[in-house]
Each structure stands twice: as C-alpha cells, then as structure tokens.
C-alpha cells in the first residue's frame, strides 16, 4: 500500500475534476484537474533537476498558487518539502541549506544571483526560481518537462516535510514531519471542523508555516474544497471577500484589525460558517467582541511546528474564550510537574505533553535534542505550561521558558497579563522575568497604552494591588509603543528580556 500523502490527495482531486481548487483576486485559477496535471509536470521538472526520493527541496518564494503546486509535486515524486520564511536573510538561509543539505534551492527570480552565491557557500548543488505569476525557470522547465504521472511509493513514516522552528532560543531545529503526521492531522481537522467540498476558504496566511501550509491547504485538499489565495492580509480585500467565503483561518491580529473596521457586521459574515484562530493566543476580549459584532464565536485551536494541530474548541458546543479546547481525535495529552515529570491532577498547572500520529519523528540531525523532547513512550514535551479545567478544556498559560521564578515562587505571565489587559487604558501587555538582585527574577510588565490615554507605572501597580497576590505583582512597569512579534503574531519575549535586562541593575 502506498502511504504517500499525495496518493490520498490525488484521489480527491480526480473526483473533484473541474471544480476550483485555488483562485486569486487577479482572476488566475487552477481547477483540481489542472492542479493534478501541473503537479505532474513540476514533479517531472524536479526529477530533471536531479531531485530523487528522500531529497530535500528548500523553497524561499513569495506566496502563489504555483508554490502550493510545487509542494504537491514534491510529495508526488517522494521529495521532502522544506519551506523557508521569506524574511530570512542570506546568512540565515545559508544555515538552513548547510543543515538540511537540500538537493535543490528554489528562490524568487529577483534573488537568483544572491541565492546562487549562498547555495555555493552552503554546498547546495542546484538553484532554480519560481515567481508569483506562473513565471521563473522552474515553471519554464515544467511546461517542457515530461509529466511524471506516477506517485512515488512512500511508507507512512517516510519524511514529507521539514519545518524549522522559529529559533527564539538557540539555533533553529528542523522538525521532521512524515506522511502519516500530515495526513492524520488533515483528516482529524477536516472531520472536526466539518469541512466539505462546498467550503471556500479565505487564505491570507503565509505558506512557510504549518498554519498556512499544512492546516489550511491540506484540509482544503482533503475535503475537496476551494480557496481564495491572497498574498497577505488586506482589510479592504477581506471585507470585500467575506460575503463569498465560508471559512477563514487567521491569527489574532486579523481579528483585532477587523474589529477596528465599522464595516464588520452580522450581515457581512452571513455566509461564513467558521472563523478559526491560532499561531498566537487570542484574548478573551477579542473573542467576545467578535462574537458581539458578528454573531460568530471564533474557534481557537492549538498546535506546534513539531505536532501540527493538537487541540481544538468544539465545532458544536461551547467555544470558551481563553482556552484551546480539547484533544483532537487520536491525540492524547497530559500535564506533568516540570521537575519530577509526574502527572498532575486536573486544575493544576504544569508542562503539557502530547502523543499521537500527528507528532513528528524528531529533529533533523539532532538525535540528542530529539531524545530530550520526544520521550520513549511517544509523548512530546511541548514546553508549554497548561492546565485542564473541570470541563476538560485546556488552558495554555505560557511557555515554560517564559515562567518567572521570583523569590522562589512560580509566576505565570499570562495570569498577570490578563488582569493588566482589563484596564481601559491598556492596549496589550507582556510579562517577563528580568534578573533581580534580591528575587532572582523580578516580575516585569511591559505595557502598550491605548492611544490618547493617561497611564503610568503607579496607576498600573495600584490597579493590581487587590487583584493579585503580592509575589505576582510586578516590581516594575515599563511602557513601549508596540510589542515585538514574529511573522505569525507571537510576542517575542526573548527580545523584551534582552532589552530590559539591566532594569534592576544599579546605575
């Protein structure tokens, strides 16, 4: 039996025939039949460029339908797809090329000269290009290539992709994802979120990340649905397209921007059946405000580069703000004590561990790191601090590395952030631990004020006095214009810790 994920996709693609798969605002589109045919031509082009089953194909290109077809072609001929953030510099790209040793690097046409130099330094044997308008050398090769109409036989545990972690602490790690990992997760999400061939997904996410690539595109393919492919989030375009969509996958920033627009109404979203959110925490305030404005409760879920999606709020049933729901079908979770690793009772905060067919098989070229985080019993140590409430909903309270230990007490940043964010004058906040001469770490609040408001450190501290235990109260409150975020909207607390590392050091 062939366990190649593309074999599953191809069956659905053949059944959908001339139905739309990907469309763009500019009028470009691929039906499922056309996508199937072009994936065969691109697979032929990859083989002509020397790519063989098991070889990595590194891809740093702008978002386009053809980039997705390249992903499918890579699966089809047994390659290992390696998407790279389009914001990475040449120095960063060189690290990934040296580490993953791809047989081919696909870059933007305008970056060819620099990419060739980087590839040569990294020992990557071949570079080709892919543009956003069905252009570039790779598309030229595909049009003249002999279609590779077969589907390479793959085992369930053969690699389908490598995704590098964001690398906020130490160097980035390449998470090895198999055909089973991607396929099982797509099936679970398609069922859980009730996707069908009638759905039209508004796709405004980047495709170098698990959210935009594997969650969005794999689910659409599994369901035989269609998607509108947008290069980025543009508020005017989203507003214009909502009446013709049925679902949108987003990061919290999308929803906060929509809420700032008076055009967001129940009438605008009448045709929509599902809004999901992930990649960064969605505040309860945003969740409640969006439901009040539209009548739709955002469905928040939780996943990681190493695991794809782990949990989801229910499609039918209560979607509780501030939680990430319950485990997906086939996924197990447990909460353990951070030092002893003993399983904790319900309601207690500890390290979240997950196990299931969605969990990766290890880090590329890092056997020791793999053994540290992927346990013998199959559970993966997520590094997230969490608790399970009396209803079985999982609450993510922060990252283990972001835990603040002040005066011997464990302080969970999210708990404090939620209280600070209740202040009308506060737009958002981030709580970090900063080296302190007396307490080891001083609880420190970094606050972004609402425009044209009067707020200062004293006012914040007074607000918290009767709302938090004394050891949880910040030693200092500092104000910034904005919080540093990565491309998926996650606050980069490591940058804040570095910026304020001398806050408690005597001048």
VEXKOL-431878 format. One line per field, with one value per residue (C-alpha): residue number from 1; residue in one letter; x, y, z. Coordinates in nm, 2 decimals, m for minus. Layout:
// VEXKOL-431878
marza c(NUM; ...)
nuti c(A; ...)
u c(X; ...)
v c(Y; ...)
w c(Z; ...)
END
This chain:
// VEXKOL-431878
marza c(1; 2; 3; 4; 5; 6; 7; 8; 9; 10; 11; 12; 13; 14; 15; 16; 17; 18; 19; 20; 21; 22; 23; 24; 25; 26; 27; 28; 29; 30; 31; 32; 33; 34; 35; 36; 37; 38; 39; 40; 41; 42; 43; 44; 45; 46; 47; 48; 49; 50; 51; 52; 53; 54; 55; 56; 57; 58; 59; 60; 61; 62; 63; 64; 65; 66; 67; 68; 69; 70; 71; 72; 73; 74; 75; 76; 77; 78; 79; 80; 81; 82; 83; 84; 85; 86; 87; 88; 89; 90; 91; 92; 93; 94; 95; 96; 97; 98; 99; 100; 101; 102; 103; 104; 105; 106; 107; 108; 109; 110; 111; 112; 113; 114; 115; 116; 117; 118; 119; 120; 121; 122; 123; 124; 125; 126; 127; 128; 129; 130; 131; 132; 133; 134; 135; 136; 137; 138; 139; 140; 141; 142; 143; 144; 145; 146; 147; 148; 149; 150; 151; 152; 153; 154; 155; 156; 157; 158; 159; 160; 161; 162; 163; 164; 165; 166; 167; 168; 169; 170; 171; 172; 173; 174; 175; 176; 177; 178; 179; 180; 181; 182; 183; 184; 185; 186; 187; 188; 189; 190; 191; 192; 193; 194; 195; 196; 197; 198; 199; 200; 201; 202; 203; 204; 205; 206; 207; 208; 209; 210; 211; 212; 213; 214; 215; 216; 217; 218; 219; 220; 221; 222; 223; 224; 225; 226; 227; 228; 229; 230; 231; 232; 233; 234; 235; 236; 237; 238; 239; 240; 241; 242; 243; 244; 245; 246; 247; 248; 249; 250; 251; 252; 253; 254; 255; 256; 257; 258; 259; 260; 261; 262; 263; 264; 265; 266; 267; 268; 269; 270; 271; 272; 273; 274; 275; 276; 277; 278; 279; 280; 281; 282; 283; 284; 285; 286; 287; 288; 289; 290; 291; 292; 293; 294; 295; 296; 297; 298; 299; 300; 301; 302; 303; 304; 305; 306; 307; 308; 309; 310; 311; 312; 313; 314; 315; 316; 317; 318; 319; 320; 321; 322; 323; 324; 325; 326; 327; 328; 329; 330; 331; 332; 333; 334; 335; 336; 337; 338; 339; 340; 341; 342; 343; 344; 345; 346; 347; 348; 349; 350; 351; 352; 353; 354; 355; 356; 357; 358; 359; 360; 361; 362; 363; 364; 365; 366; 367; 368; 369; 370; 371; 372; 373; 374; 375; 376; 377; 378; 379; 380; 381; 382; 383; 384; 385; 386; 387; 388; 389; 390; 391; 392; 393; 394; 395; 396; 397; 398; 399; 400; 401; 402; 403; 404; 405; 406; 407; 408; 409; 410; 411; 412; 413; 414; 415; 416; 417; 418; 419; 420; 421; 422; 423; 424; 425; 426; 427; 428; 429; 430; 431; 432; 433; 434; 435; 436; 437; 438; 439; 440; 441; 442; 443; 444; 445; 446; 447; 448; 449; 450; 451; 452; 453; 454; 455; 456; 457; 458; 459; 460; 461; 462; 463; 464; 465; 466; 467; 468; 469; 470; 471; 472; 473; 474; 475; 476; 477; 478; 479; 480; 481; 482; 483; 484; 485; 486; 487; 488; 489; 490; 491; 492; 493; 494; 495; 496; 497; 498; 499; 500; 501; 502; 503; 504; 505; 506; 507)
nuti c(X; X; X; X; X; X; X; X; X; X; X; X; X; X; X; X; X; X; X; X; X; X; X; X; X; X; X; X; X; X; X; X; X; X; X; X; X; X; X; X; X; X; X; X; X; X; X; X; X; X; X; X; X; X; X; X; X; X; X; X; X; X; X; X; X; X; X; X; X; X; X; X; X; X; X; X; X; X; X; X; X; X; X; X; X; X; X; X; X; X; X; X; X; X; X; X; X; X; X; X; X; X; X; X; X; X; X; X; X; X; X; X; X; X; X; X; X; X; X; X; X; X; X; X; X; X; X; X; X; X; X; X; X; X; X; X; X; X; X; X; X; X; X; X; X; X; X; X; X; X; X; X; X; X; X; X; X; X; X; X; X; X; X; X; X; X; X; X; X; X; X; X; X; X; X; X; X; X; X; X; X; X; X; X; X; X; X; X; X; X; X; X; X; X; X; X; X; X; X; X; X; X; X; X; X; X; X; X; X; X; X; X; X; X; X; X; X; X; X; X; X; X; X; X; X; X; X; X; X; X; X; X; X; X; X; X; X; X; X; X; X; X; X; X; X; X; X; X; X; X; X; X; X; X; X; X; X; X; X; X; X; X; X; X; X; X; X; X; X; X; X; X; X; X; X; X; X; X; X; X; X; X; X; X; X; X; X; X; X; X; X; X; X; X; X; X; X; X; X; X; X; X; X; X; X; X; X; X; X; X; X; X; X; X; X; X; X; X; X; X; X; X; X; X; X; X; X; X; X; X; X; X; X; X; X; X; X; X; X; X; X; X; X; X; X; X; X; X; X; X; X; X; X; X; X; X; X; X; X; X; X; X; X; X; X; X; X; X; X; X; X; X; X; X; X; X; X; X; X; X; X; X; X; X; X; X; X; X; X; X; X; X; X; X; X; X; X; X; X; X; X; X; X; X; X; X; X; X; X; X; X; X; X; X; X; X; X; X; X; X; X; X; X; X; X; X; X; X; X; X; X; X; X; X; X; X; X; X; X; X; X; X; X; X; X; X; X; X; X; X; X; X; X; X; X; X; X; X; X; X; X; X; X; X; X; X; X; X; X; X; X; X; X; X; X; X; X; X; X; X; X; X; X; X; X; X; X; X; X; X; X; X; X; X; X; X; X; X; X; X; X; X; X; X; X; X; X)
u c(0.00; 0.13; 0.12; 0.23; 0.00; m0.03; m0.20; m0.48; m0.49; m0.49; m0.79; m0.99; m0.85; m0.96; m1.31; m1.34; m1.24; m1.30; m1.41; m1.20; m0.90; m0.72; m0.83; m0.68; m0.82; m0.64; m0.85; m0.59; m0.71; m0.64; m0.92; m0.84; m0.77; m0.53; m0.36; m0.32; m0.17; 0.07; 0.19; 0.29; 0.48; 0.65; 0.74; 0.90; 1.09; 1.22; 1.34; 1.51; 1.69; 1.83; 1.59; 1.54; 1.30; 1.41; 1.60; 1.51; 1.38; 1.43; 1.19; 1.20; 0.95; 0.66; 0.31; 0.14; m0.07; 0.23; 0.42; 0.14; 0.16; 0.54; 0.46; 0.23; 0.48; 0.75; 0.51; 0.43; 0.78; 0.89; 1.09; 1.09; 0.95; 1.14; 0.97; 1.17; 1.04; 1.06; 1.20; 1.52; 1.84; 2.11; 2.31; 2.01; 1.93; 2.29; 2.24; 1.93; 2.10; 2.40; 2.19; 1.93; 2.16; 1.89; 1.94; 1.76; 1.70; 1.40; 1.42; 1.25; 1.36; 1.50; 1.71; 1.88; 2.23; 2.24; 2.08; 2.34; 2.62; 2.46; 2.39; 2.75; 2.88; 2.64; 2.73; 2.38; 2.42; 2.14; 1.93; 1.62; 1.35; 0.97; 0.78; 0.43; 0.28; 0.35; 0.69; 1.05; 1.29; 1.10; 0.77; 0.95; 1.11; 0.77; 0.60; 0.86; 0.91; 0.77; 0.49; 0.57; 0.22; 0.32; 0.30; 0.62; 0.56; 0.63; 0.59; 0.38; 0.69; 0.89; 0.96; 0.72; 0.85; 1.09; 0.98; 1.23; 1.13; 1.15; 1.47; 1.40; 1.63; 1.94; 1.96; 1.66; 1.57; 1.43; 1.12; 1.08; 0.72; 0.61; 0.33; 0.14; 0.19; 0.04; m0.23; m0.37; m0.39; m0.56; m0.82; m0.88; m0.92; m1.14; m1.38; m1.36; m1.42; m1.68; m1.50; m1.68; m1.64; m1.88; m1.64; m1.45; m1.15; m1.03; m0.65; m0.45; m0.17; 0.19; 0.27; 0.61; 0.45; 0.24; m0.08; m0.10; 0.06; m0.04; m0.35; m0.51; m0.40; m0.41; m0.76; m0.89; m0.73; m0.87; m1.22; m1.21; m1.29; m1.17; m0.96; m0.91; m0.54; m0.45; m0.08; m0.14; m0.40; m0.56; m0.85; m1.04; m1.00; m1.10; m1.41; m1.49; m1.45; m1.62; m1.97; m1.83; m1.64; m1.75; m1.45; m1.13; m0.82; m0.64; m0.40; m0.54; m0.41; m0.65; m0.95; m0.83; m0.79; m1.14; m1.29; m1.14; m1.34; m1.70; m1.79; m1.77; m2.13; m2.35; m2.48; m2.12; m2.05; m2.39; m2.24; m1.94; m1.98; m1.64; m1.37; m1.06; m0.76; m0.42; m0.04; m0.07; m0.30; m0.64; m0.75; m1.09; m1.17; m1.12; m1.32; m1.61; m1.60; m1.60; m1.90; m2.09; m2.02; m2.08; m2.27; m1.97; m1.77; m1.41; m1.28; m0.94; m0.71; m0.35; m0.06; 0.31; 0.57; 0.65; 0.30; 0.07; m0.26; m0.32; m0.64; m0.95; m1.25; m1.56; m1.74; m2.07; m2.07; m1.92; m1.62; m1.46; m1.26; m0.91; m0.90; m0.77; m1.04; m0.98; m0.76; m0.83; m0.93; m0.63; m0.43; m0.35; m0.24; m0.11; 0.00; 0.32; 0.52; 0.81; 1.08; 0.95; 0.76; 0.48; 0.13; m0.06; m0.43; m0.69; m0.68; m0.30; m0.05; 0.24; 0.41; 0.19; 0.29; 0.12; 0.12; m0.05; 0.00; 0.05; 0.37; 0.69; 0.96; 1.25; 1.48; 1.69; 2.05; 1.99; 1.95; 2.03; 1.78; 1.52; 1.57; 1.54; 1.20; 1.05; 1.01; 1.03; 0.66; 0.59; 0.49; 0.64; 0.74; 0.58; 0.74; 0.40; 0.26; m0.10; m0.39; m0.71; m1.03; m1.33; m1.49; m1.19; m1.08; m0.71; m0.58; m0.23; m0.08; 0.26; 0.59; 0.80; 1.09; 0.88; 0.79; 0.91; 1.06; 1.06; 1.17; 1.12; 0.76; 0.64; 0.47; 0.27; 0.29; m0.05; m0.24; m0.09; m0.13; m0.50; m0.55; m0.34; m0.53; m0.86; m0.75; m0.93; m0.61; m0.41; m0.40; m0.19; 0.08; 0.36; 0.50; 0.86; 1.12; 1.43; 1.73; 1.68; 1.95; 1.71; 1.44; 1.64; 1.39; 1.18; 0.83; 0.82; 0.52; 0.58; 0.27; 0.14; m0.11; m0.42; m0.38; m0.45; m0.48; m0.32; m0.15; 0.17; 0.35; 0.19; m0.16; m0.10; 0.05; m0.24; m0.49; m0.31; m0.28; m0.60; m0.63; m0.31; m0.11; 0.19; 0.45; 0.28; 0.27; 0.53; 0.83; 0.84; 0.60; 0.76; 0.59; 0.66; 0.50; 0.45; 0.54; 0.79; 0.62; 0.73; 0.55; 0.28; 0.20; 0.37; 0.52; 0.89; 0.96; 1.32; 1.37; 1.19; 1.41; 1.72; 1.60; 1.53; 1.80; 1.96; 1.64; 1.72; 2.09; 2.21; 2.34)
v c(0.00; 0.35; 0.58; 0.88; 1.17; 1.28; 0.95; 1.05; 1.40; 1.27; 1.05; 1.35; 1.58; 1.34; 1.32; 1.70; 1.74; 2.08; 2.23; 2.52; 2.44; 2.78; 3.11; 3.46; 3.81; 3.87; 3.60; 3.33; 2.99; 2.62; 2.36; 2.03; 1.87; 2.14; 2.12; 1.75; 1.79; 2.07; 1.88; 1.60; 1.85; 2.01; 1.66; 1.59; 1.92; 1.83; 1.49; 1.66; 1.89; 1.59; 1.56; 1.20; 1.04; 1.15; 1.46; 1.79; 2.08; 2.41; 2.68; 3.05; 3.21; 3.46; 3.32; 3.20; 2.91; 2.76; 2.74; 2.51; 2.30; 2.28; 2.14; 1.88; 1.79; 1.74; 1.50; 1.33; 1.24; 1.15; 1.46; 1.64; 1.99; 2.25; 2.59; 2.89; 3.22; 3.48; 3.73; 3.52; 3.69; 3.52; 3.44; 3.27; 3.08; 2.96; 2.79; 2.60; 2.49; 2.37; 2.20; 2.03; 1.96; 2.00; 1.88; 2.20; 2.55; 2.74; 3.11; 3.43; 3.52; 3.86; 3.69; 3.44; 3.59; 3.61; 3.27; 3.11; 3.26; 3.15; 2.80; 2.77; 2.86; 2.61; 2.33; 2.32; 2.18; 2.35; 2.67; 2.75; 3.02; 3.05; 3.38; 3.48; 3.50; 3.14; 3.26; 3.16; 2.89; 2.62; 2.69; 2.71; 2.37; 2.23; 2.33; 2.15; 1.86; 1.51; 1.47; 1.24; 1.08; 0.82; 0.87; 0.76; 0.48; 0.61; 0.44; 0.62; 0.72; 0.85; 1.22; 1.45; 1.78; 1.95; 2.27; 2.47; 2.61; 2.98; 2.95; 3.22; 3.03; 2.87; 2.77; 2.66; 2.29; 2.11; 1.92; 1.61; 1.55; 1.23; 1.14; 0.99; 1.31; 1.54; 1.30; 1.20; 1.57; 1.68; 1.41; 1.49; 1.86; 1.81; 1.60; 1.82; 2.14; 1.99; 2.09; 1.98; 2.04; 2.33; 2.53; 2.83; 2.92; 3.28; 3.22; 3.52; 3.34; 3.29; 2.94; 2.88; 2.80; 2.50; 2.71; 2.84; 2.54; 2.22; 2.33; 2.54; 2.37; 2.01; 2.05; 2.20; 1.92; 1.65; 1.80; 1.89; 2.24; 2.56; 2.85; 3.22; 3.27; 3.62; 3.74; 3.89; 4.02; 4.33; 4.47; 4.61; 4.28; 4.07; 4.28; 4.25; 3.87; 3.77; 3.75; 3.49; 3.28; 3.02; 3.00; 3.18; 3.07; 3.36; 3.48; 3.70; 4.02; 3.96; 3.97; 4.28; 4.47; 4.36; 4.48; 4.82; 4.85; 4.96; 4.76; 4.44; 4.34; 4.03; 4.09; 4.09; 3.75; 3.58; 3.33; 3.24; 2.93; 2.92; 3.15; 2.98; 3.14; 3.01; 3.06; 3.31; 3.35; 3.50; 3.73; 3.67; 4.03; 3.99; 3.66; 3.83; 4.15; 3.95; 3.74; 4.05; 4.22; 3.93; 3.65; 3.42; 3.26; 3.23; 2.87; 2.87; 2.57; 2.49; 2.34; 2.35; 2.31; 1.97; 1.84; 2.02; 2.07; 1.91; 2.05; 2.24; 2.41; 2.22; 2.29; 2.22; 2.31; 2.59; 2.77; 2.90; 3.22; 3.18; 2.81; 2.59; 2.33; 1.95; 1.70; 1.62; 1.26; 1.03; 1.29; 1.23; 1.50; 1.50; 1.77; 1.69; 1.86; 2.04; 1.89; 1.54; 1.48; 1.32; 1.36; 1.63; 1.63; 1.83; 2.20; 2.22; 2.39; 2.20; 2.11; 2.00; 1.68; 1.53; 1.20; 1.09; 1.02; 1.40; 1.41; 1.45; 1.18; 1.40; 1.69; 1.67; 1.59; 1.64; 1.30; 1.42; 1.71; 1.46; 1.23; 1.52; 1.63; 1.32; 1.06; 0.68; 0.64; 0.87; 1.18; 1.51; 1.78; 2.09; 2.33; 2.50; 2.55; 2.44; 2.32; 2.13; 2.27; 2.08; 2.08; 1.92; 2.24; 2.31; 2.65; 2.74; 2.98; 3.04; 2.89; 2.71; 2.92; 3.23; 3.12; 3.37; 3.24; 3.53; 3.48; 3.11; 3.14; 3.03; 3.32; 3.26; 3.56; 3.51; 3.53; 3.88; 3.99; 3.91; 4.13; 4.42; 4.40; 4.46; 4.83; 5.05; 5.24; 4.93; 4.80; 4.50; 4.38; 4.12; 4.00; 3.88; 3.79; 4.01; 3.94; 4.09; 4.12; 4.02; 3.80; 3.62; 3.74; 4.05; 4.02; 4.30; 4.42; 4.57; 4.77; 4.92; 5.20; 5.29; 5.60; 5.93; 5.79; 5.89; 5.59; 5.54; 5.28; 5.39; 5.36; 5.00; 4.89; 5.04; 4.86; 4.53; 4.57; 4.40; 4.17; 3.97; 3.81; 4.02; 3.79; 3.81; 4.19; 4.35; 4.50; 4.74; 4.85; 4.99; 5.13; 5.06; 5.17; 4.81; 4.46; 4.27; 3.99; 3.73; 3.68; 3.47; 3.73; 3.57; 3.81; 3.77; 3.78; 3.70; 4.04; 4.21; 4.03; 4.14; 4.50; 4.53; 4.30; 4.58; 4.73; 4.63; 4.68; 4.98; 5.26)
w c(0.00; m0.09; 0.21; 0.01; 0.13; m0.24; m0.32; m0.08; m0.23; m0.59; m0.53; m0.41; m0.68; m0.96; m0.80; m0.80; m1.16; m1.30; m0.96; m0.84; m0.62; m0.60; m0.73; m0.69; m0.69; m1.02; m1.19; m1.21; m1.10; m1.11; m1.11; m0.94; m1.28; m1.38; m1.04; m1.08; m1.42; m1.32; m1.02; m1.26; m1.48; m1.18; m1.05; m1.39; m1.36; m1.01; m1.13; m1.43; m1.18; m1.01; m0.71; m0.60; m0.34; 0.01; m0.12; 0.05; m0.17; 0.01; m0.10; m0.03; m0.26; m0.24; m0.20; m0.52; m0.64; m0.81; m0.47; m0.35; m0.67; m0.61; m0.26; m0.41; m0.68; m0.42; m0.23; m0.55; m0.65; m0.30; m0.21; 0.12; 0.12; 0.32; 0.32; 0.44; 0.58; 0.31; 0.56; 0.62; 0.53; 0.32; 0.63; 0.78; 0.46; 0.44; 0.78; 0.67; 0.34; 0.53; 0.79; 0.57; 0.27; 0.01; m0.35; m0.48; m0.36; m0.51; m0.48; m0.61; m0.96; m0.84; m0.58; m0.81; m0.80; m0.42; m0.39; m0.61; m0.40; m0.08; m0.22; m0.33; 0.01; 0.17; m0.07; m0.23; m0.58; m0.77; m0.76; m0.96; m0.95; m0.90; m0.94; m0.84; m1.19; m1.30; m1.40; m1.32; m1.45; m1.27; m1.45; m1.78; m1.71; m1.60; m1.92; m2.13; m1.89; m1.94; m1.69; m1.41; m1.37; m1.12; m0.74; m0.57; m0.31; 0.04; 0.38; 0.65; 0.84; 0.54; 0.55; 0.37; 0.50; 0.73; 0.91; 1.11; 1.45; 1.50; 1.70; 1.96; 2.20; 2.03; 1.67; 1.47; 1.47; 1.17; 1.27; 1.06; 0.96; 0.79; 0.55; 0.85; 1.05; 0.79; 0.66; 1.00; 1.11; 0.79; 0.84; 1.20; 1.13; 0.82; 1.04; 1.35; 1.16; 0.93; 0.60; 0.28; m0.09; m0.05; 0.15; 0.02; 0.24; 0.25; 0.27; 0.38; 0.58; 0.48; 0.34; 0.50; 0.83; 0.95; 0.98; 0.63; 0.46; 0.63; 0.83; 0.56; 0.23; 0.35; 0.49; 0.17; m0.03; 0.20; 0.18; m0.19; m0.10; m0.27; m0.15; m0.24; m0.23; m0.11; m0.09; 0.26; 0.49; 0.34; 0.54; 0.24; 0.04; 0.33; 0.39; 0.02; 0.01; 0.34; 0.17; m0.08; 0.17; 0.41; 0.64; 0.73; 0.92; 1.09; 1.35; 1.63; 1.46; 1.17; 1.41; 1.60; 1.27; 1.16; 1.49; 1.42; 1.10; 1.12; 0.81; 1.02; 1.08; 1.11; 0.75; 0.62; 0.77; 0.70; 0.45; 0.68; 0.89; 1.07; 1.18; 1.34; 1.52; 1.60; 1.60; 1.89; 2.19; 2.12; 2.41; 2.57; 2.49; 2.12; 2.13; 2.30; 2.09; 1.77; 1.87; 1.97; 1.64; 1.41; 1.59; 1.53; 1.81; 1.69; 1.72; 1.88; 1.85; 1.95; 1.75; 1.71; 1.43; 1.57; 1.60; 1.36; 1.55; 1.89; 2.03; 1.92; 2.07; 1.96; 1.63; 1.81; 2.17; 2.38; 2.24; 2.56; 2.53; 2.66; 2.61; 2.32; 2.36; 2.39; 2.21; 1.85; 1.76; 1.81; 2.02; 2.39; 2.63; 2.99; 3.23; 3.43; 3.70; 3.55; 3.78; 3.87; 3.54; 3.74; 3.60; 3.78; 3.88; 3.69; 3.76; 3.83; 3.61; 3.46; 3.13; 2.85; 2.67; 2.37; 2.19; 1.86; 1.49; 1.44; 1.65; 1.45; 1.45; 1.56; 1.48; 1.17; 1.26; 1.63; 1.80; 2.14; 2.12; 1.99; 2.29; 2.53; 2.40; 2.24; 2.51; 2.48; 2.54; 2.25; 2.43; 2.32; 2.57; 2.42; 2.66; 2.71; 3.06; 3.07; 3.29; 3.22; 3.37; 3.52; 3.17; 3.01; 2.82; 2.80; 2.90; 2.78; 3.04; 2.88; 2.77; 3.03; 2.93; 3.00; 3.35; 3.61; 3.93; 4.17; 4.53; 4.49; 4.37; 4.02; 3.85; 3.53; 3.30; 3.13; 3.46; 3.52; 3.16; 3.17; 3.47; 3.33; 3.00; 3.19; 3.23; 2.98; 2.92; 2.82; 2.46; 2.55; 2.78; 2.82; 3.15; 3.16; 3.42; 3.45; 3.66; 4.00; 4.28; 4.56; 4.40; 4.13; 3.87; 3.90; 3.76; 3.50; 3.30; 2.95; 2.86; 2.54; 2.62; 2.43; 2.21; 2.38; 2.74; 3.06; 3.23; 3.42; 3.63; 3.96; 3.81; 3.69; 4.02; 4.21; 3.99; 4.06; 4.44; 4.53; 4.23; 4.26; 4.53; 4.64; 4.49; 4.15; 4.14; 3.90; 4.05; 3.76; 3.48; 3.16; 2.86; 2.49; 2.16; 2.05; 2.14; 1.92; 1.72; 1.47; 1.14; 1.29; 1.56; 1.86; 2.11; 2.12; 2.49; 2.45; 2.28; 2.57; 2.82; 2.63; 2.60; 2.97; 3.11; 3.31; 3.45; 3.81; 3.78; 3.98; 3.75)
END
